[in-house]
Amino acid sequence: MFSRLAKLVSGSTEPSLAADFHRQRLAIYESELGEPEHTITDSADRRIDIHAFGRDFVPACQEGSDEGYVLLTNGMSEQRMPGVRGDSKLRAELMWYVREPTPDVCDNLRWLANLPFIDTTWFGFGHRVALPRPPVAGTEFQTFLFLTPIIGPDKSIAETLEIAGDPVEILTVNLISDRELGLIKSRGLDPFLDLLDENDYPPIFDPARKSYV
């Protein structure tokens, strides 16, 4: 009993608890998004599955359709991220809106979810991961930017999800250009977020999107 409690306090989990938490997260996801159309399972010791939930991103009150997927990791929050500062949440899961759950998109999403535990770092709102080359075919952008959900069901997941007494941050994955990154570095995040609003930033990742700067 004591060892079980110690592992909870330290932020790690026993295999039986990990399976319980995996089911708990999935149940919360499904309560808002329905059953996933696909699940890309992970056989690694740090199991991070990726669930793909189909969605029409055009609101019901509008005509037309814009179909894609909500990708959600399931397993990143098994451990507390190291070195979290301030009021930021100790645990996180990642969300990415995409047209299709392609292998390169899913591989990048799982890699990002593992990164805090490889590099002994943490992710929060506005954090970035810059790469030496574009991570996904068809785009020139090579920096990941983490934001938080603004769509109702996704916000509800973020407000509900909790593991071992810790609230879990849901972070949306976005790719930005070098010039957009420069704007954030020089003027802060708010001017860039204003640009997203001004340009009707599409919810679904578009590899062909042009830089707003």
Secondary structure as a PSIPRED ss2 file (coil, helix, strand):
# PSIPRED VFORMAT (PSIPRED V4.0)

   1 M C   1.000  0.000  0.000
   2 F H   0.000  1.000  0.000
   3 S H   0.000  1.000  0.000
   4 R H   0.000  1.000  0.000
   5 L H   0.000  1.000  0.000
   6 A H   0.000  1.000  0.000
   7 K H   0.000  1.000  0.000
   8 L H   0.000  1.000  0.000
   9 V H   0.000  1.000  0.000
  10 S H   0.000  1.000  0.000
  11 G C   1.000  0.000  0.000
  12 S C   1.000  0.000  0.000
  13 T C   1.000  0.000  0.000
  14 E C   1.000  0.000  0.000
  15 P H   0.000  1.000  0.000
  16 S H   0.000  1.000  0.000
  17 L H   0.000  1.000  0.000
  18 A H   0.000  1.000  0.000
  19 A H   0.000  1.000  0.000
  20 D H   0.000  1.000  0.000
  21 F H   0.000  1.000  0.000
  22 H H   0.000  1.000  0.000
  23 R H   0.000  1.000  0.000
  24 Q H   0.000  1.000  0.000
  25 R H   0.000  1.000  0.000
  26 L H   0.000  1.000  0.000
  27 A H   0.000  1.000  0.000
  28 I H   0.000  1.000  0.000
  29 Y H   0.000  1.000  0.000
  30 E H   0.000  1.000  0.000
  31 S H   0.000  1.000  0.000
  32 E H   0.000  1.000  0.000
  33 L H   0.000  1.000  0.000
  34 G C   1.000  0.000  0.000
  35 E C   1.000  0.000  0.000
  36 P C   1.000  0.000  0.000
  37 E C   1.000  0.000  0.000
  38 H E   0.000  0.000  1.000
  39 T E   0.000  0.000  1.000
  40 I E   0.000  0.000  1.000
  41 T C   1.000  0.000  0.000
  42 D C   1.000  0.000  0.000
  43 S C   1.000  0.000  0.000
  44 A C   1.000  0.000  0.000
  45 D C   1.000  0.000  0.000
  46 R C   1.000  0.000  0.000
  47 R C   1.000  0.000  0.000
  48 I C   1.000  0.000  0.000
  49 D E   0.000  0.000  1.000
  50 I E   0.000  0.000  1.000
  51 H E   0.000  0.000  1.000
  52 A E   0.000  0.000  1.000
  53 F E   0.000  0.000  1.000
  54 G E   0.000  0.000  1.000
  55 R E   0.000  0.000  1.000
  56 D E   0.000  0.000  1.000
  57 F C   1.000  0.000  0.000
  58 V C   1.000  0.000  0.000
  59 P C   1.000  0.000  0.000
  60 A C   1.000  0.000  0.000
  61 C C   1.000  0.000  0.000
  62 Q C   1.000  0.000  0.000
  63 E C   1.000  0.000  0.000
  64 G C   1.000  0.000  0.000
  65 S C   1.000  0.000  0.000
  66 D C   1.000  0.000  0.000
  67 E E   0.000  0.000  1.000
  68 G E   0.000  0.000  1.000
  69 Y E   0.000  0.000  1.000
  70 V E   0.000  0.000  1.000
  71 L E   0.000  0.000  1.000
  72 L E   0.000  0.000  1.000
  73 T E   0.000  0.000  1.000
  74 N E   0.000  0.000  1.000
  75 G C   1.000  0.000  0.000
  76 M H   0.000  1.000  0.000
  77 S H   0.000  1.000  0.000
  78 E H   0.000  1.000  0.000
  79 Q C   1.000  0.000  0.000
  80 R C   1.000  0.000  0.000
  81 M C   1.000  0.000  0.000
  82 P C   1.000  0.000  0.000
  83 G C   1.000  0.000  0.000
  84 V C   1.000  0.000  0.000
  85 R C   1.000  0.000  0.000
  86 G C   1.000  0.000  0.000
  87 D C   1.000  0.000  0.000
  88 S C   1.000  0.000  0.000
  89 K C   1.000  0.000  0.000
  90 L C   1.000  0.000  0.000
  91 R E   0.000  0.000  1.000
  92 A E   0.000  0.000  1.000
  93 E E   0.000  0.000  1.000
  94 L E   0.000  0.000  1.000
  95 M E   0.000  0.000  1.000
  96 W E   0.000  0.000  1.000
  97 Y E   0.000  0.000  1.000
  98 V E   0.000  0.000  1.000
  99 R C   1.000  0.000  0.000
 100 E C   1.000  0.000  0.000
 101 P C   1.000  0.000  0.000
 102 T C   1.000  0.000  0.000
 103 P H   0.000  1.000  0.000
 104 D H   0.000  1.000  0.000
 105 V H   0.000  1.000  0.000
 106 C H   0.000  1.000  0.000
 107 D H   0.000  1.000  0.000
 108 N H   0.000  1.000  0.000
 109 L H   0.000  1.000  0.000
 110 R H   0.000  1.000  0.000
 111 W H   0.000  1.000  0.000
 112 L H   0.000  1.000  0.000
 113 A H   0.000  1.000  0.000
 114 N H   0.000  1.000  0.000
 115 L H   0.000  1.000  0.000
 116 P H   0.000  1.000  0.000
 117 F H   0.000  1.000  0.000
 118 I H   0.000  1.000  0.000
 119 D H   0.000  1.000  0.000
 120 T C   1.000  0.000  0.000
 121 T C   1.000  0.000  0.000
 122 W C   1.000  0.000  0.000
 123 F C   1.000  0.000  0.000
 124 G C   1.000  0.000  0.000
 125 F C   1.000  0.000  0.000
 126 G C   1.000  0.000  0.000
 127 H C   1.000  0.000  0.000
 128 R E   0.000  0.000  1.000
 129 V E   0.000  0.000  1.000
 130 A E   0.000  0.000  1.000
 131 L C   1.000  0.000  0.000
 132 P C   1.000  0.000  0.000
 133 R C   1.000  0.000  0.000
 134 P C   1.000  0.000  0.000
 135 P C   1.000  0.000  0.000
 136 V C   1.000  0.000  0.000
 137 A C   1.000  0.000  0.000
 138 G C   1.000  0.000  0.000
 139 T C   1.000  0.000  0.000
 140 E C   1.000  0.000  0.000
 141 F C   1.000  0.000  0.000
 142 Q C   1.000  0.000  0.000
 143 T E   0.000  0.000  1.000
 144 F E   0.000  0.000  1.000
 145 L E   0.000  0.000  1.000
 146 F E   0.000  0.000  1.000
 147 L E   0.000  0.000  1.000
 148 T C   1.000  0.000  0.000
 149 P C   1.000  0.000  0.000
 150 I C   1.000  0.000  0.000
 151 I C   1.000  0.000  0.000
 152 G H   0.000  1.000  0.000
 153 P H   0.000  1.000  0.000
 154 D H   0.000  1.000  0.000
 155 K H   0.000  1.000  0.000
 156 S H   0.000  1.000  0.000
 157 I H   0.000  1.000  0.000
 158 A H   0.000  1.000  0.000
 159 E H   0.000  1.000  0.000
 160 T H   0.000  1.000  0.000
 161 L C   1.000  0.000  0.000
 162 E E   0.000  0.000  1.000
 163 I E   0.000  0.000  1.000
 164 A C   1.000  0.000  0.000
 165 G C   1.000  0.000  0.000
 166 D E   0.000  0.000  1.000
 167 P E   0.000  0.000  1.000
 168 V E   0.000  0.000  1.000
 169 E E   0.000  0.000  1.000
 170 I E   0.000  0.000  1.000
 171 L E   0.000  0.000  1.000
 172 T E   0.000  0.000  1.000
 173 V E   0.000  0.000  1.000
 174 N E   0.000  0.000  1.000
 175 L E   0.000  0.000  1.000
 176 I E   0.000  0.000  1.000
 177 S C   1.000  0.000  0.000
 178 D H   0.000  1.000  0.000
 179 R H   0.000  1.000  0.000
 180 E H   0.000  1.000  0.000
 181 L H   0.000  1.000  0.000
 182 G H   0.000  1.000  0.000
 183 L H   0.000  1.000  0.000
 184 I H   0.000  1.000  0.000
 185 K H   0.000  1.000  0.000
 186 S H   0.000  1.000  0.000
 187 R H   0.000  1.000  0.000
 188 G C   1.000  0.000  0.000
 189 L H   0.000  1.000  0.000
 190 D H   0.000  1.000  0.000
 191 P H   0.000  1.000  0.000
 192 F H   0.000  1.000  0.000
 193 L H   0.000  1.000  0.000
 194 D H   0.000  1.000  0.000
 195 L H   0.000  1.000  0.000
 196 L H   0.000  1.000  0.000
 197 D H   0.000  1.000  0.000
 198 E H   0.000  1.000  0.000
 199 N C   1.000  0.000  0.000
 200 D C   1.000  0.000  0.000
 201 Y C   1.000  0.000  0.000
 202 P C   1.000  0.000  0.000
 203 P C   1.000  0.000  0.000
 204 I C   1.000  0.000  0.000
 205 F C   1.000  0.000  0.000
 206 D C   1.000  0.000  0.000
 207 P C   1.000  0.000  0.000
 208 A C   1.000  0.000  0.000
 209 R C   1.000  0.000  0.000
 210 K C   1.000  0.000  0.000
 211 S C   1.000  0.000  0.000
 212 Y C   1.000  0.000  0.000
 213 V C   1.000  0.000  0.000
